[in-house]
């Protein structure tokens, strides 16, 4: 019994001694630990003249698109052409039911005879001037109506072009929903481009475009010129539209083909930064570099231009002479101390 009491007392004494010891030497944590400098490699950036070649993409369009259709619903008697065929201005393309035309022709012939009699009577004083003028005006109206009816019964090609659509067959009733035929003028063809506002002063009507590629003809180059510069800039996109024409004398380029147009805006002095220095901000698309000044890495957002070999042109964000980090960026943050390796 005494041995048990002695063992308990000894154990309690050890526990009390341990608790007392912990109170005398509390555990401490470092809250403001100084970070070690990060080893990096840098390169001094410079500036040089960079050609401002900007590529735009768009679909080729016909210079003129004509929808061939009468003004009113009518029965189609005959279609004289087919999709893919080339037509010349004035060619007869579609003939419609001519019952109304025949009736109008008979009526107009009689009206001409009546007017001739009225005119003879007017010359000898047999009718009043007002009667004569009314008869003349009525005849002129009827002749214009007849001409319009002829135009809407025998549909002619308004210009040279190629038939790109046929929506009816002979015997169908034209209902006004779609044109009977579509004829597109493809000499020349045009390409509409949306150009950034910053280039507005650089684009002029008549400007030669020497680099146009068409995906349908890999490896070939086509030439064109700026035919229209639209005078307004979109508030939403900050772009303006231009029209580029390709002569297309051999008619190889067709509407709907995919084109890549490179515009040359001359040379501009730009800072160039190595591609390995550029970091992309995840989730935002922001591009930035780290510039080292006085042993400290500074985060610099940059506006990038085009790639030039193994470098990118920088429109804004850094200056010539800056030391940019090309190795060790993954360990950096804004304001971090660095050790530049040689």
C-alpha positions as CSV (number, residue, x, y, z in Angstrom):
1,X,0.0,0.0,0.0
2,X,2.8,2.4,0.8
3,X,4.6,1.6,-2.5
4,X,1.5,2.6,-4.4
5,X,1.3,6.0,-2.6
6,X,4.9,6.7,-3.3
7,X,4.6,5.8,-7.1
8,X,1.5,8.1,-7.4
9,X,3.3,11.0,-5.7
10,X,6.3,10.6,-8.0
11,X,4.2,10.6,-11.1
12,X,2.3,13.7,-10.0
13,X,5.5,15.5,-9.3
14,X,6.8,14.8,-12.8
15,X,3.6,16.0,-14.4
16,X,3.6,19.2,-12.4
17,X,7.2,19.8,-13.3
18,X,6.5,19.4,-17.0
19,X,3.6,21.9,-16.9
20,X,5.7,24.4,-15.1
21,X,8.5,23.9,-17.5
22,X,6.2,24.6,-20.5
23,X,4.9,27.9,-19.0
24,X,8.5,29.1,-18.5
25,X,9.4,28.4,-22.2
26,X,6.3,29.1,-24.5
27,X,6.4,28.2,-28.2
28,X,6.8,31.1,-30.6
29,X,5.9,31.4,-34.4
30,X,7.6,33.7,-37.0
31,X,4.9,35.9,-38.5
32,X,7.2,38.4,-40.5
33,X,9.7,36.0,-41.9
34,X,12.0,37.7,-44.5
35,X,11.7,36.0,-47.9
36,X,14.9,35.0,-49.6
37,X,15.8,36.7,-52.9
38,X,14.8,34.7,-56.0
39,X,17.5,33.8,-58.5
40,X,16.6,35.2,-61.9
41,X,18.1,35.9,-65.3
42,X,17.3,39.2,-67.1
43,X,17.7,40.8,-70.5
44,X,17.8,44.4,-71.4
45,X,15.1,45.2,-74.0
46,X,15.6,47.6,-76.9
47,X,13.6,49.3,-79.6
48,X,13.7,49.1,-83.4
49,X,11.5,49.8,-86.4
50,X,8.9,47.1,-86.8
51,X,6.8,46.6,-90.0
52,X,3.1,47.0,-89.1
53,X,1.7,44.1,-91.0
54,X,-1.8,43.3,-89.8
55,X,-3.8,40.3,-91.1
56,X,-7.6,40.4,-91.4
57,X,-9.9,37.6,-92.3
58,X,-13.3,37.7,-94.1
59,X,-15.4,36.0,-96.7
60,X,-15.3,37.0,-100.3
61,X,-18.5,38.8,-101.6
62,X,-19.8,39.5,-105.1
63,X,-19.4,43.1,-106.2
64,X,-23.1,43.2,-107.0
65,X,-25.9,40.8,-106.2
66,X,-29.1,40.9,-108.2
67,X,-32.3,39.2,-107.2
68,X,-34.2,38.4,-110.3
69,X,-38.0,38.5,-109.7
70,X,-41.2,40.2,-110.9
71,X,-42.9,42.9,-108.9
72,X,-46.1,40.8,-108.4
73,X,-47.0,37.1,-108.1
74,X,-47.1,35.4,-111.5
75,X,-46.9,32.0,-113.2
76,X,-43.5,31.1,-114.5
77,X,-43.5,30.0,-118.1
78,X,-39.8,29.3,-118.7
79,X,-36.4,29.7,-117.1
80,X,-33.6,30.1,-119.7
81,X,-30.5,29.6,-117.5
82,X,-29.2,27.4,-114.7
83,X,-27.0,27.7,-111.6
84,X,-23.4,28.1,-112.4
85,X,-23.9,29.6,-115.8
86,X,-22.4,33.0,-116.8
87,X,-24.9,35.5,-118.2
88,X,-24.4,38.8,-119.9
89,X,-26.3,42.1,-119.4
90,X,-29.6,42.0,-121.3
91,X,-29.9,38.2,-121.6
92,X,-33.4,36.9,-121.2
93,X,-33.4,34.9,-118.0
94,X,-37.1,34.2,-117.1
95,X,-40.4,34.5,-118.9
96,X,-43.6,34.7,-117.0
97,X,-47.3,34.4,-118.0
98,X,-48.1,37.1,-120.5
99,X,-51.9,37.3,-120.4
100,X,-51.9,40.6,-118.7
101,X,-49.2,41.9,-121.1
102,X,-51.3,40.9,-124.1
103,X,-54.4,42.6,-122.7
104,X,-52.4,45.8,-121.9
105,X,-50.8,45.8,-125.4
106,X,-54.3,45.7,-127.1
107,X,-55.6,48.4,-124.8
108,X,-52.5,50.6,-125.4
109,X,-52.9,50.2,-129.2
110,X,-56.4,51.5,-129.0
111,X,-55.4,54.3,-126.7
112,X,-52.8,55.4,-129.2
113,X,-55.3,55.5,-132.0
114,X,-57.7,57.6,-129.9
115,X,-55.0,60.0,-129.0
116,X,-54.0,60.4,-132.6
117,X,-57.6,61.5,-133.4
118,X,-57.6,63.9,-130.5
119,X,-54.4,65.4,-131.6
120,X,-55.6,66.0,-135.1
121,X,-58.8,67.6,-133.8
122,X,-56.7,69.8,-131.4
123,X,-54.6,71.0,-134.3
124,X,-57.7,72.3,-136.1
125,X,-59.4,73.6,-133.0
126,X,-61.9,70.8,-132.7
127,X,-61.1,70.0,-129.0
128,X,-60.0,72.1,-126.0
129,X,-56.4,72.3,-125.0
130,X,-57.2,70.7,-121.6
131,X,-58.8,67.7,-123.3
132,X,-55.7,67.2,-125.5
133,X,-53.3,67.5,-122.5
134,X,-55.3,65.1,-120.5
135,X,-55.3,62.5,-123.3
136,X,-51.6,62.9,-123.8
137,X,-50.8,62.5,-120.0
138,X,-53.1,59.4,-119.9
139,X,-51.3,57.9,-122.9
140,X,-47.8,58.5,-121.3
141,X,-49.0,56.8,-118.1
142,X,-50.3,53.8,-120.0
143,X,-47.0,53.5,-122.0
144,X,-45.0,53.5,-118.8
145,X,-47.3,50.9,-117.3
146,X,-46.8,48.8,-120.4
147,X,-43.0,49.1,-120.3
148,X,-43.1,48.1,-116.6
149,X,-45.3,45.1,-117.4
150,X,-42.9,44.0,-120.2
151,X,-40.0,44.3,-117.7
152,X,-41.9,42.1,-115.2
153,X,-42.9,39.5,-117.8
154,X,-39.5,39.1,-119.5
155,X,-36.9,39.3,-116.9
156,X,-33.5,40.3,-118.2
157,X,-30.0,40.2,-116.7
158,X,-29.3,43.7,-115.3
159,X,-25.5,43.1,-115.4
160,X,-22.9,40.5,-116.4
161,X,-22.6,37.8,-113.7
162,X,-22.9,34.2,-112.7
163,X,-26.2,32.5,-111.6
164,X,-25.7,31.5,-107.9
165,X,-29.3,30.4,-107.0
166,X,-32.5,29.2,-108.7
167,X,-35.5,28.8,-106.5
168,X,-38.3,27.9,-108.9
169,X,-39.1,25.7,-111.9
170,X,-41.2,26.3,-115.0
171,X,-44.9,26.2,-114.1
172,X,-44.4,27.4,-110.5
173,X,-46.3,30.4,-109.2
174,X,-43.8,33.1,-108.1
175,X,-45.0,34.0,-104.6
176,X,-42.6,36.8,-103.6
177,X,-40.9,34.8,-100.8
178,X,-37.6,34.3,-102.6
179,X,-36.3,35.6,-106.0
180,X,-36.6,33.3,-109.0
181,X,-32.9,33.6,-109.7
182,X,-29.8,35.2,-108.1
183,X,-27.2,36.7,-110.3
184,X,-23.9,37.9,-108.8
185,X,-21.3,40.0,-110.5
186,X,-17.9,38.5,-109.8
187,X,-15.6,40.7,-111.9
188,X,-14.5,42.2,-109.5
189,X,-15.2,40.6,-106.2
190,X,-15.0,42.5,-102.8
191,X,-13.9,41.8,-99.3
192,X,-15.3,43.8,-96.3
193,X,-12.8,44.2,-93.4
194,X,-13.3,45.7,-89.9
195,X,-10.1,47.6,-89.2
196,X,-9.0,48.9,-85.8
197,X,-9.6,52.6,-85.1
198,X,-5.9,53.3,-84.6
199,X,-5.3,52.7,-88.4
200,X,-8.0,55.1,-89.6
201,X,-5.5,57.7,-90.8
202,X,-3.4,55.1,-92.6
203,X,-6.0,53.6,-94.9
204,X,-6.8,55.5,-98.1
205,X,-9.0,54.8,-101.1
206,X,-6.9,53.4,-104.0
207,X,-4.3,51.9,-101.6
208,X,-2.8,48.8,-103.1
209,X,-3.1,45.5,-101.2
210,X,-0.4,43.2,-102.4
211,X,-1.0,40.3,-100.0
212,X,-4.3,38.5,-100.3
213,X,-4.5,34.8,-99.8
214,X,-7.5,32.6,-100.5
215,X,-7.8,29.3,-98.6
216,X,-9.1,27.6,-101.8
217,X,-5.8,28.4,-103.5
218,X,-3.0,27.6,-101.0
219,X,0.3,29.2,-101.8
220,X,-1.1,31.7,-104.2
221,X,-1.2,35.4,-103.7
222,X,-3.8,37.8,-105.1
223,X,-3.7,41.6,-105.3
224,X,-6.4,44.2,-104.8
225,X,-7.0,47.8,-103.8
226,X,-9.1,49.7,-101.2
227,X,-12.2,50.8,-103.0
228,X,-14.2,52.3,-100.1
229,X,-13.3,53.6,-96.6
230,X,-16.5,53.9,-94.6
231,X,-16.6,57.2,-92.7
232,X,-17.9,56.1,-89.3
233,X,-16.4,54.1,-86.5
234,X,-18.4,51.5,-84.5
235,X,-19.0,52.5,-80.9
236,X,-19.2,48.9,-79.9
237,X,-16.1,47.5,-81.5
238,X,-14.0,50.6,-82.1
239,X,-13.4,49.6,-85.7
240,X,-14.3,51.0,-89.1
241,X,-15.1,49.1,-92.3
242,X,-13.2,49.2,-95.6
243,X,-13.9,47.5,-98.9
244,X,-11.1,45.7,-100.8
245,X,-11.7,44.8,-104.4
246,X,-9.9,42.0,-106.3
247,X,-10.1,42.4,-110.2
248,X,-10.8,38.7,-110.6
249,X,-10.4,38.9,-114.4
250,X,-10.2,35.1,-114.6
251,X,-13.1,34.6,-112.3
252,X,-11.3,32.1,-110.1
253,X,-12.2,33.8,-106.8
254,X,-15.9,33.1,-106.0
255,X,-18.3,34.6,-103.4
256,X,-18.1,32.7,-100.1
257,X,-14.4,31.8,-100.3
258,X,-12.4,32.5,-97.1
259,X,-9.7,35.2,-97.6
260,X,-6.8,36.5,-95.5
261,X,-5.9,40.1,-96.2
262,X,-2.6,41.6,-94.9
263,X,-2.5,45.4,-94.7
264,X,0.9,47.2,-94.5
265,X,0.8,50.2,-92.3
266,X,4.5,51.0,-92.7
267,X,7.2,50.8,-89.9
268,X,6.9,52.0,-86.3
269,X,9.6,52.2,-83.7
270,X,8.7,49.6,-81.0
271,X,10.2,48.0,-77.9
272,X,10.7,44.3,-78.4
273,X,10.6,41.8,-75.6
274,X,11.7,38.1,-75.6
275,X,8.8,35.7,-75.8
276,X,10.1,33.8,-72.7
277,X,9.7,37.0,-70.6
278,X,6.0,37.3,-71.3
279,X,3.6,35.8,-68.7
280,X,-0.1,35.3,-69.2
281,X,-2.4,36.0,-66.2
282,X,-4.6,32.9,-65.8
283,X,-8.3,33.6,-66.2
284,X,-7.9,37.2,-67.4
285,X,-5.8,37.0,-70.6
286,X,-3.6,39.8,-69.2
287,X,0.0,39.7,-70.4
288,X,2.8,41.0,-68.2
289,X,6.5,41.0,-67.5
290,X,8.7,41.5,-64.5
291,X,11.1,44.5,-64.7
292,X,14.0,44.5,-62.3
293,X,14.9,47.9,-60.7
294,X,17.3,48.2,-57.7
295,X,17.2,44.5,-57.0
296,X,13.4,44.4,-56.9
297,X,11.0,42.7,-59.4
298,X,8.1,44.9,-60.5
299,X,5.0,43.6,-62.2
300,X,4.3,45.5,-65.5
301,X,1.2,44.9,-67.6
302,X,1.9,45.2,-71.3
303,X,-0.1,45.7,-74.5
304,X,1.4,43.4,-77.1
305,X,1.5,43.7,-80.8
306,X,2.6,41.1,-83.4
307,X,5.2,38.4,-83.0
308,X,8.6,39.2,-84.6
309,X,10.7,36.0,-84.7
310,X,11.4,35.1,-81.1
311,X,10.1,38.4,-79.7
312,X,6.9,40.4,-79.3
313,X,6.5,44.0,-80.1
314,X,5.2,46.0,-77.1
315,X,2.8,48.9,-77.7
316,X,2.8,50.1,-74.1
317,X,3.9,49.0,-70.6
318,X,7.7,49.0,-70.7
319,X,10.5,51.2,-72.2
320,X,13.7,50.6,-74.1
321,X,16.5,49.9,-71.6
322,X,14.3,48.1,-69.0
323,X,15.7,44.8,-67.6
324,X,13.1,42.1,-67.9
325,X,13.1,38.7,-66.3
326,X,13.5,35.9,-68.7
327,X,14.1,33.1,-66.2
328,X,12.6,32.5,-62.7
329,X,9.3,34.3,-63.2
330,X,7.2,31.5,-61.6
331,X,8.6,32.3,-58.2
332,X,8.2,36.0,-58.4
333,X,5.5,38.4,-57.1
334,X,5.4,42.2,-57.3
335,X,8.0,43.7,-55.1
336,X,10.0,40.5,-54.5
337,X,13.8,40.8,-54.1
338,X,15.8,39.2,-56.8
339,X,19.4,38.0,-57.3
340,X,20.4,38.4,-60.9
341,X,22.4,35.4,-62.2
342,X,25.2,36.1,-64.7
